[in-house]
Amino acid sequence: MIATGEFSIELTPAEDDAIEAGRMSFTKLFSGDIAGSSKGQMLSKRTATVGSAAYVAIETFVGMIDGRQGEVSFHHTGVMDKGIDSLSVLVVPDSGTADLAGISGSMMIKIESGVHRYHFDYEINPPK
């Protein structure tokens, strides 16, 4: 199954970082086939080379995906190597609850003209 739509994001920098990395909390509001909100934590590192950086994040979504209510968590890994980026956003195994129990999949995120768009390719195999 595929869910598509947009989300807005609000980042809040952490002020107590013990290492030279950016740590932020964030909230997202989803619209489209996914309707609801998420909260998460992100850790990022930029280098002295322009266009090179990395980030990891954990995010928990609460709401509806294609009409199914529940909660699900995602883990993000993003790397930019001299401007060439790669991103992995995967469902945390066994994190789905209620109607989303048994969900698995991956999400692509594109930013076009300042708008965040998602494409979530997923399946749900409810536990027996």
Salt bridges, closest charged atoms under 4 A:
GLU6 OE2 - ARG117 NH1 2.49
ASP16 OD1 - ARG23 NH2 2.17
ASP17 OD1 - ARG23 NE 3.10
GLU59 OE1 - LYS28 NZ 3.23
GLU59 OE1 - HIS76 NE2 2.65
ASP81 OD1 - LYS82 NZ 3.18
GLU112 OE1 - ARG117 NE 3.03
